[in-house]
Amino acid sequence: MLTINKAQAGTTLTVSLAGRLDTTTAKQFHSEVNDHLEGVTDLVLDCKDLDYISSAGLREFLGACKTVSENGTHVIKNCNDNVLGVFKITKLGGILNIE
């Protein structure tokens, strides 16, 4: 199960995630976030309550961050050790802006 809360202030979109972002919930993330990035120049993905991310979730993160980074910035923040471990293993920490 994945809970997505979005807050937009101007062109900044903050997405707070809770639960699991995996093959079962990646489509939900895509439809609620990736399909609604028009006009967003700054994307904040808050992973404070994200318990797990799979390769399908990583693909959605990469897509969202790439879309926004063409004209703005992105940041992934508040990752727990499990989520950070996935970023380290996949070496995506060098591509994505993780705080």
A tleap script that builds the chain and sets N, CA, C and O, in Angstrom:
source leaprc.protein.ff14SB
mol = sequence {
  NMET LEU THR ILE ASN LYS ALA GLN ALA GLY
  THR THR LEU THR VAL SER LEU ALA GLY ARG
  LEU ASP THR THR THR ALA LYS GLN PHE HIE
  SER GLU VAL ASN ASP HIE LEU GLU GLY VAL
  THR ASP LEU VAL LEU ASP CYS LYS ASP LEU
  ASP TYR ILE SER SER ALA GLY LEU ARG GLU
  PHE LEU GLY ALA CYS LYS THR VAL SER GLU
  ASN GLY THR HIE VAL ILE LYS ASN CYS ASN
  ASP ASN VAL LEU GLY VAL PHE LYS ILE THR
  LYS LEU GLY GLY ILE LEU ASN ILE CGLU
}
set mol.1.N position { 0.840 -1.180 0.000 }
set mol.1.CA position { 0.000 0.000 0.000 }
set mol.1.C position { 0.887 1.246 0.000 }
set mol.1.O position { 1.920 1.289 0.669 }
set mol.2.N position { 0.471 2.244 -0.752 }
set mol.2.CA position { 1.213 3.491 -0.863 }
set mol.2.C position { 0.252 4.654 -0.651 }
set mol.2.O position { -0.816 4.717 -1.260 }
set mol.3.N position { 0.646 5.562 0.214 }
set mol.3.CA position { -0.109 6.791 0.418 }
set mol.3.C position { 0.712 7.940 -0.146 }
set mol.3.O position { 1.895 8.088 0.163 }
set mol.4.N position { 0.065 8.754 -0.981 }
set mol.4.CA position { 0.726 9.891 -1.615 }
set mol.4.C position { -0.012 11.156 -1.222 }
set mol.4.O position { -1.209 11.292 -1.473 }
set mol.5.N position { 0.708 12.083 -0.603 }
set mol.5.CA position { 0.151 13.394 -0.286 }
set mol.5.C position { 0.935 14.435 -1.055 }
set mol.5.O position { 2.165 14.457 -1.018 }
set mol.6.N position { 0.210 15.301 -1.756 }
set mol.6.CA position { 0.857 16.328 -2.579 }
set mol.6.C position { 0.466 17.708 -2.058 }
set mol.6.O position { -0.663 17.947 -1.631 }
set mol.7.N position { 1.446 18.601 -2.112 }
set mol.7.CA position { 1.209 20.004 -1.775 }
set mol.7.C position { 1.964 20.836 -2.799 }
set mol.7.O position { 3.161 20.642 -3.012 }
set mol.8.N position { 1.260 21.759 -3.426 }
set mol.8.CA position { 1.900 22.604 -4.428 }
set mol.8.C position { 1.852 24.054 -3.983 }
set mol.8.O position { 0.810 24.567 -3.574 }
set mol.9.N position { 3.005 24.701 -4.073 }
set mol.9.CA position { 3.134 26.127 -3.791 }
set mol.9.C position { 3.815 26.740 -4.998 }
set mol.9.O position { 5.024 26.596 -5.181 }
set mol.10.N position { 3.044 27.416 -5.810 }
set mol.10.CA position { 3.595 27.968 -7.045 }
set mol.10.C position { 4.025 26.839 -7.961 }
set mol.10.O position { 3.226 25.970 -8.308 }
set mol.11.N position { 5.291 26.856 -8.351 }
set mol.11.CA position { 5.801 25.811 -9.245 }
set mol.11.C position { 6.543 24.711 -8.489 }
set mol.11.O position { 7.180 23.856 -9.105 }
set mol.12.N position { 6.463 24.727 -7.164 }
set mol.12.CA position { 7.099 23.692 -6.347 }
set mol.12.C position { 6.059 22.677 -5.906 }
set mol.12.O position { 5.038 23.025 -5.313 }
set mol.13.N position { 6.337 21.421 -6.206 }
set mol.13.CA position { 5.459 20.326 -5.804 }
set mol.13.C position { 6.198 19.470 -4.785 }
set mol.13.O position { 7.289 18.970 -5.058 }
set mol.14.N position { 5.596 19.304 -3.608 }
set mol.14.CA position { 6.138 18.422 -2.582 }
set mol.14.C position { 5.254 17.195 -2.504 }
set mol.14.O position { 4.040 17.293 -2.325 }
set mol.15.N position { 5.878 16.042 -2.641 }
set mol.15.CA position { 5.163 14.768 -2.610 }
set mol.15.C position { 5.677 13.989 -1.407 }
set mol.15.O position { 6.860 13.654 -1.338 }
set mol.16.N position { 4.792 13.701 -0.463 }
set mol.16.CA position { 5.141 12.908 0.710 }
set mol.16.C position { 4.611 11.494 0.506 }
set mol.16.O position { 3.444 11.290 0.172 }
set mol.17.N position { 5.497 10.526 0.715 }
set mol.17.CA position { 5.153 9.137 0.452 }
set mol.17.C position { 5.184 8.317 1.735 }
set mol.17.O position { 6.045 8.514 2.593 }
set mol.18.N position { 4.233 7.397 1.854 }
set mol.18.CA position { 4.191 6.492 2.996 }
set mol.18.C position { 3.835 5.101 2.495 }
set mol.18.O position { 2.941 4.939 1.665 }
set mol.19.N position { 4.539 4.105 3.005 }
set mol.19.CA position { 4.256 2.726 2.621 }
set mol.19.C position { 5.321 2.165 1.707 }
set mol.19.O position { 6.517 2.366 1.922 }
set mol.20.N position { 4.869 1.452 0.676 }
set mol.20.CA position { 5.764 0.756 -0.248 }
set mol.20.C position { 5.560 1.251 -1.672 }
set mol.20.O position { 4.433 1.323 -2.163 }
set mol.21.N position { 6.656 1.587 -2.323 }
set mol.21.CA position { 6.620 1.943 -3.742 }
set mol.21.C position { 7.277 0.787 -4.489 }
set mol.21.O position { 8.502 0.686 -4.559 }
set mol.22.N position { 6.435 -0.078 -5.045 }
set mol.22.CA position { 6.921 -1.288 -5.705 }
set mol.22.C position { 6.119 -1.529 -6.977 }
set mol.22.O position { 5.420 -0.629 -7.442 }
set mol.23.N position { 6.206 -2.722 -7.544 }
set mol.23.CA position { 5.517 -3.005 -8.806 }
set mol.23.C position { 4.006 -2.854 -8.670 }
set mol.23.O position { 3.326 -2.524 -9.641 }
set mol.24.N position { 3.485 -3.091 -7.481 }
set mol.24.CA position { 2.047 -2.979 -7.263 }
set mol.24.C position { 1.588 -1.522 -7.206 }
set mol.24.O position { 0.477 -1.210 -7.633 }
set mol.25.N position { 2.428 -0.633 -6.687 }
set mol.25.CA position { 2.015 0.759 -6.475 }
set mol.25.C position { 2.679 1.752 -7.429 }
set mol.25.O position { 2.355 2.939 -7.399 }
set mol.26.N position { 3.598 1.292 -8.272 }
set mol.26.CA position { 4.298 2.200 -9.201 }
set mol.26.C position { 3.323 2.890 -10.144 }
set mol.26.O position { 3.490 4.068 -10.457 }
set mol.27.N position { 2.316 2.170 -10.596 }
set mol.27.CA position { 1.335 2.762 -11.506 }
set mol.27.C position { 0.566 3.893 -10.807 }
set mol.27.O position { 0.260 4.915 -11.422 }
set mol.28.N position { 0.260 3.700 -9.523 }
set mol.28.CA position { -0.409 4.740 -8.741 }
set mol.28.C position { 0.469 5.991 -8.660 }
set mol.28.O position { -0.012 7.106 -8.860 }
set mol.29.N position { 1.762 5.799 -8.366 }
set mol.29.CA position { 2.689 6.925 -8.310 }
set mol.29.C position { 2.716 7.650 -9.645 }
set mol.29.O position { 2.650 8.878 -9.700 }
set mol.30.N position { 2.814 6.876 -10.723 }
set mol.30.CA position { 2.877 7.479 -12.050 }
set mol.30.C position { 1.633 8.323 -12.332 }
set mol.30.O position { 1.743 9.459 -12.795 }
set mol.31.N position { 0.464 7.776 -12.058 }
set mol.31.CA position { -0.771 8.506 -12.380 }
set mol.31.C position { -0.993 9.702 -11.467 }
set mol.31.O position { -1.590 10.692 -11.888 }
set mol.32.N position { -0.526 9.633 -10.229 }
set mol.32.CA position { -0.742 10.742 -9.297 }
set mol.32.C position { 0.369 11.787 -9.328 }
set mol.32.O position { 0.148 12.936 -8.945 }
set mol.33.N position { 1.552 11.402 -9.777 }
set mol.33.CA position { 2.689 12.335 -9.754 }
set mol.33.C position { 3.220 12.592 -11.166 }
set mol.33.O position { 3.145 13.719 -11.657 }
set mol.34.N position { 3.749 11.572 -11.813 }
set mol.34.CA position { 4.419 11.780 -13.106 }
set mol.34.C position { 3.500 12.379 -14.162 }
set mol.34.O position { 3.951 13.155 -15.005 }
set mol.35.N position { 2.231 12.033 -14.127 }
set mol.35.CA position { 1.295 12.562 -15.116 }
set mol.35.C position { 0.835 13.989 -14.810 }
set mol.35.O position { 0.055 14.561 -15.572 }
set mol.36.N position { 1.309 14.569 -13.703 }
set mol.36.CA position { 0.858 15.905 -13.299 }
set mol.36.C position { 2.022 16.850 -13.016 }
set mol.36.O position { 1.954 17.662 -12.094 }
set mol.37.N position { 3.078 16.745 -13.797 }
set mol.37.CA position { 4.264 17.580 -13.568 }
set mol.37.C position { 4.341 18.801 -14.467 }
set mol.37.O position { 5.302 19.565 -14.381 }
set mol.38.N position { 3.366 18.998 -15.315 }
set mol.38.CA position { 3.386 20.168 -16.186 }
set mol.38.C position { 3.343 21.431 -15.332 }
set mol.38.O position { 2.479 21.579 -14.468 }
set mol.39.N position { 4.275 22.332 -15.581 }
set mol.39.CA position { 4.351 23.585 -14.834 }
set mol.39.C position { 5.133 23.488 -13.538 }
set mol.39.O position { 5.357 24.504 -12.879 }
set mol.40.N position { 5.555 22.289 -13.155 }
set mol.40.CA position { 6.352 22.105 -11.936 }
set mol.40.C position { 7.820 22.268 -12.295 }
set mol.40.O position { 8.331 21.597 -13.192 }
set mol.41.N position { 8.498 23.173 -11.579 }
set mol.41.CA position { 9.928 23.366 -11.820 }
set mol.41.C position { 10.772 22.849 -10.665 }
set mol.41.O position { 11.975 22.638 -10.822 }
set mol.42.N position { 10.160 22.646 -9.516 }
set mol.42.CA position { 10.888 22.140 -8.353 }
set mol.42.C position { 10.074 21.016 -7.726 }
set mol.42.O position { 8.924 21.207 -7.332 }
set mol.43.N position { 10.691 19.843 -7.643 }
set mol.43.CA position { 10.030 18.665 -7.108 }
set mol.43.C position { 10.746 18.202 -5.852 }
set mol.43.O position { 11.962 18.012 -5.851 }
set mol.44.N position { 9.987 18.022 -4.790 }
set mol.44.CA position { 10.509 17.498 -3.529 }
set mol.44.C position { 9.797 16.174 -3.267 }
set mol.44.O position { 8.573 16.133 -3.137 }
set mol.45.N position { 10.567 15.099 -3.191 }
set mol.45.CA position { 10.019 13.794 -2.842 }
set mol.45.C position { 10.431 13.498 -1.405 }
set mol.45.O position { 11.598 13.217 -1.131 }
set mol.46.N position { 9.474 13.563 -0.497 }
set mol.46.CA position { 9.735 13.348 0.926 }
set mol.46.C position { 9.454 11.890 1.253 }
set mol.46.O position { 8.312 11.435 1.205 }
set mol.47.N position { 10.507 11.173 1.583 }
set mol.47.CA position { 10.418 9.724 1.800 }
set mol.47.C position { 10.427 9.355 3.277 }
set mol.47.O position { 10.739 8.218 3.631 }
set mol.48.N position { 10.093 10.292 4.126 }
set mol.48.CA position { 10.148 10.059 5.577 }
set mol.48.C position { 9.412 8.784 5.979 }
set mol.48.O position { 9.904 8.026 6.815 }
set mol.49.N position { 8.250 8.542 5.400 }
set mol.49.CA position { 7.446 7.389 5.782 }
set mol.49.C position { 7.409 6.310 4.700 }
set mol.49.O position { 6.545 5.434 4.722 }
set mol.50.N position { 8.348 6.376 3.754 }
set mol.50.CA position { 8.441 5.349 2.721 }
set mol.50.C position { 9.255 4.189 3.283 }
set mol.50.O position { 10.429 4.349 3.618 }
set mol.51.N position { 8.626 3.025 3.384 }
set mol.51.CA position { 9.277 1.859 3.982 }
set mol.51.C position { 10.154 1.097 3.000 }
set mol.51.O position { 11.152 0.492 3.393 }
set mol.52.N position { 9.783 1.125 1.721 }
set mol.52.CA position { 10.453 0.275 0.745 }
set mol.52.C position { 10.294 0.872 -0.644 }
set mol.52.O position { 9.258 1.457 -0.959 }
set mol.53.N position { 11.321 0.724 -1.475 }
set mol.53.CA position { 11.241 1.111 -2.883 }
set mol.53.C position { 11.890 0.010 -3.723 }
set mol.53.O position { 12.997 -0.438 -3.423 }
set mol.54.N position { 11.199 -0.418 -4.767 }
set mol.54.CA position { 11.711 -1.462 -5.657 }
set mol.54.C position { 12.254 -0.814 -6.931 }
set mol.54.O position { 12.264 0.410 -7.066 }
set mol.55.N position { 12.702 -1.651 -7.853 }
set mol.55.CA position { 13.199 -1.129 -9.128 }
set mol.55.C position { 12.092 -0.401 -9.886 }
set mol.55.O position { 12.364 0.577 -10.584 }
set mol.56.N position { 10.867 -0.857 -9.761 }
set mol.56.CA position { 9.747 -0.169 -10.414 }
set mol.56.C position { 9.555 1.217 -9.813 }
set mol.56.O position { 9.266 2.171 -10.535 }
set mol.57.N position { 9.710 1.335 -8.511 }
set mol.57.CA position { 9.623 2.636 -7.853 }
set mol.57.C position { 10.767 3.545 -8.252 }
set mol.57.O position { 10.573 4.741 -8.469 }
set mol.58.N position { 11.961 2.979 -8.348 }
set mol.58.CA position { 13.119 3.760 -8.787 }
set mol.58.C position { 12.896 4.317 -10.181 }
set mol.58.O position { 13.233 5.468 -10.459 }
set mol.59.N position { 12.330 3.505 -11.053 }
set mol.59.CA position { 12.046 3.953 -12.420 }
set mol.59.C position { 11.101 5.147 -12.407 }
set mol.59.O position { 11.286 6.092 -13.174 }
set mol.60.N position { 10.090 5.113 -11.542 }
set mol.60.CA position { 9.149 6.241 -11.446 }
set mol.60.C position { 9.834 7.477 -10.879 }
set mol.60.O position { 9.590 8.588 -11.351 }
set mol.61.N position { 10.686 7.301 -9.873 }
set mol.61.CA position { 11.452 8.431 -9.329 }
set mol.61.C position { 12.318 9.049 -10.422 }
set mol.61.O position { 12.336 10.268 -10.589 }
set mol.62.N position { 13.035 8.207 -11.165 }
set mol.62.CA position { 13.905 8.705 -12.229 }
set mol.62.C position { 13.115 9.478 -13.273 }
set mol.62.O position { 13.546 10.539 -13.725 }
set mol.63.N position { 11.968 8.953 -13.653 }
set mol.63.CA position { 11.141 9.636 -14.646 }
set mol.63.C position { 10.668 10.996 -14.168 }
set mol.63.O position { 10.737 11.979 -14.905 }
set mol.64.N position { 10.189 11.053 -12.938 }
set mol.64.CA position { 9.699 12.325 -12.382 }
set mol.64.C position { 10.840 13.330 -12.261 }
set mol.64.O position { 10.693 14.492 -12.641 }
set mol.65.N position { 11.968 12.884 -11.735 }
set mol.65.CA position { 13.098 13.796 -11.536 }
set mol.65.C position { 13.658 14.277 -12.865 }
set mol.65.O position { 14.043 15.440 -12.991 }
set mol.66.N position { 13.707 13.401 -13.850 }
set mol.66.CA position { 14.202 13.792 -15.170 }
set mol.66.C position { 13.281 14.840 -15.794 }
set mol.66.O position { 13.754 15.833 -16.347 }
set mol.67.N position { 11.980 14.623 -15.706 }
set mol.67.CA position { 11.013 15.569 -16.269 }
set mol.67.C position { 11.190 16.951 -15.663 }
set mol.67.O position { 11.237 17.947 -16.385 }
set mol.68.N position { 11.289 17.015 -14.347 }
set mol.68.CA position { 11.392 18.309 -13.665 }
set mol.68.C position { 12.767 18.932 -13.873 }
set mol.68.O position { 12.876 20.149 -14.020 }
set mol.69.N position { 13.801 18.128 -13.886 }
set mol.69.CA position { 15.163 18.660 -13.984 }
set mol.69.C position { 15.474 19.280 -15.338 }
set mol.69.O position { 16.477 19.980 -15.474 }
set mol.70.N position { 14.639 19.038 -16.342 }
set mol.70.CA position { 14.861 19.678 -17.639 }
set mol.70.C position { 14.745 21.191 -17.532 }
set mol.70.O position { 15.405 21.922 -18.270 }
set mol.71.N position { 13.901 21.664 -16.608 }
set mol.71.CA position { 13.706 23.115 -16.436 }
set mol.71.C position { 13.778 23.551 -14.981 }
set mol.71.O position { 13.459 24.698 -14.667 }
set mol.72.N position { 14.184 22.672 -14.097 }
set mol.72.CA position { 14.181 23.021 -12.677 }
set mol.72.C position { 15.056 22.079 -11.873 }
set mol.72.O position { 16.103 21.628 -12.336 }
set mol.73.N position { 14.605 21.788 -10.653 }
set mol.73.CA position { 15.396 20.977 -9.732 }
set mol.73.C position { 14.521 19.916 -9.071 }
set mol.73.O position { 13.293 19.989 -9.080 }
set mol.74.N position { 15.199 18.940 -8.506 }
set mol.74.CA position { 14.514 17.926 -7.721 }
set mol.74.C position { 15.356 17.604 -6.496 }
set mol.74.O position { 16.572 17.796 -6.496 }
set mol.75.N position { 14.700 17.115 -5.458 }
set mol.75.CA position { 15.397 16.635 -4.268 }
set mol.75.C position { 14.581 15.492 -3.670 }
set mol.75.O position { 13.352 15.534 -3.615 }
set mol.76.N position { 15.304 14.481 -3.232 }
set mol.76.CA position { 14.702 13.356 -2.520 }
set mol.76.C position { 15.238 13.455 -1.102 }
set mol.76.O position { 16.452 13.457 -0.900 }
set mol.77.N position { 14.353 13.538 -0.120 }
set mol.77.CA position { 14.829 13.783 1.240 }
set mol.77.C position { 14.169 12.852 2.246 }
set mol.77.O position { 13.157 12.208 1.967 }
set mol.78.N position { 14.775 12.807 3.415 }
set mol.78.CA position { 14.273 12.059 4.571 }
set mol.78.C position { 14.173 10.558 4.325 }
set mol.78.O position { 13.249 9.911 4.816 }
set mol.79.N position { 15.111 10.003 3.573 }
set mol.79.CA position { 15.100 8.562 3.302 }
set mol.79.C position { 15.602 7.789 4.522 }
set mol.79.O position { 16.575 8.184 5.164 }
set mol.80.N position { 14.928 6.692 4.828 }
set mol.80.CA position { 15.411 5.823 5.896 }
set mol.80.C position { 16.551 4.962 5.354 }
set mol.80.O position { 16.878 5.033 4.169 }
set mol.81.N position { 17.149 4.155 6.217 }
set mol.81.CA position { 18.302 3.351 5.813 }
set mol.81.C position { 17.962 2.337 4.724 }
set mol.81.O position { 18.787 2.079 3.848 }
set mol.82.N position { 16.763 1.759 4.763 }
set mol.82.CA position { 16.367 0.782 3.743 }
set mol.82.C position { 16.314 1.426 2.362 }
set mol.82.O position { 16.847 0.879 1.397 }
set mol.83.N position { 15.678 2.576 2.268 }
set mol.83.CA position { 15.549 3.271 0.981 }
set mol.83.C position { 16.909 3.790 0.523 }
set mol.83.O position { 17.253 3.674 -0.653 }
set mol.84.N position { 17.684 4.363 1.445 }
set mol.84.CA position { 19.033 4.826 1.090 }
set mol.84.C position { 19.892 3.679 0.580 }
set mol.84.O position { 20.685 3.855 -0.345 }
set mol.85.N position { 19.736 2.508 1.180 }
set mol.85.CA position { 20.501 1.344 0.749 }
set mol.85.C position { 20.223 0.991 -0.701 }
set mol.85.O position { 21.141 0.629 -1.437 }
set mol.86.N position { 18.971 1.093 -1.119 }
set mol.86.CA position { 18.616 0.806 -2.509 }
set mol.86.C position { 19.285 1.811 -3.440 }
set mol.86.O position { 19.801 1.436 -4.493 }
set mol.87.N position { 19.279 3.091 -3.053 }
set mol.87.CA position { 19.938 4.108 -3.882 }
set mol.87.C position { 21.443 3.844 -3.984 }
set mol.87.O position { 22.039 4.034 -5.044 }
set mol.88.N position { 22.050 3.411 -2.887 }
set mol.88.CA position { 23.490 3.138 -2.898 }
set mol.88.C position { 23.819 1.921 -3.750 }
set mol.88.O position { 24.761 1.954 -4.541 }
set mol.89.N position { 23.054 0.851 -3.596 }
set mol.89.CA position { 23.304 -0.374 -4.350 }
set mol.89.C position { 23.182 -0.132 -5.852 }
set mol.89.O position { 23.965 -0.657 -6.643 }
set mol.90.N position { 22.189 0.669 -6.231 }
set mol.90.CA position { 21.949 0.931 -7.653 }
set mol.90.C position { 22.805 2.071 -8.193 }
set mol.90.O position { 22.800 2.344 -9.393 }
set mol.91.N position { 23.533 2.729 -7.309 }
set mol.91.CA position { 24.397 3.857 -7.668 }
set mol.91.C position { 23.623 5.047 -8.245 }
set mol.91.O position { 24.164 5.853 -9.002 }
set mol.92.N position { 22.348 5.134 -7.870 }
set mol.92.CA position { 21.543 6.262 -8.343 }
set mol.92.C position { 21.769 7.526 -7.523 }
set mol.92.O position { 21.283 8.600 -7.877 }
set mol.93.N position { 22.507 7.391 -6.429 }
set mol.93.CA position { 22.834 8.577 -5.628 }
set mol.93.C position { 23.648 9.587 -6.406 }
set mol.93.O position { 23.643 10.773 -6.074 }
set mol.94.N position { 24.355 9.135 -7.450 }
set mol.94.CA position { 25.141 10.043 -8.279 }
set mol.94.C position { 24.290 10.746 -9.333 }
set mol.94.O position { 24.716 11.747 -9.909 }
set mol.95.N position { 23.095 10.227 -9.585 }
set mol.95.CA position { 22.214 10.798 -10.595 }
set mol.95.C position { 21.116 11.651 -9.964 }
set mol.95.O position { 20.762 12.719 -10.464 }
set mol.96.N position { 20.594 11.147 -8.856 }
set mol.96.CA position { 19.497 11.835 -8.165 }
set mol.96.C position { 20.039 12.689 -7.037 }
set mol.96.O position { 21.042 12.335 -6.417 }
set mol.97.N position { 19.397 13.792 -6.768 }
set mol.97.CA position { 19.776 14.688 -5.689 }
set mol.97.C position { 19.116 14.190 -4.405 }
set mol.97.O position { 17.934 14.440 -4.165 }
set mol.98.N position { 19.896 13.479 -3.579 }
set mol.98.CA position { 19.363 12.892 -2.356 }
set mol.98.C position { 19.965 13.615 -1.153 }
set mol.98.O position { 21.184 13.727 -1.021 }
set mol.99.N position { 19.095 14.095 -0.295 }
set mol.99.CA position { 19.552 14.771 0.932 }
set mol.99.C position { 19.316 13.890 2.127 }
set mol.99.O position { 19.632 14.277 3.252 }
savepdb mol mol.pdb
quit
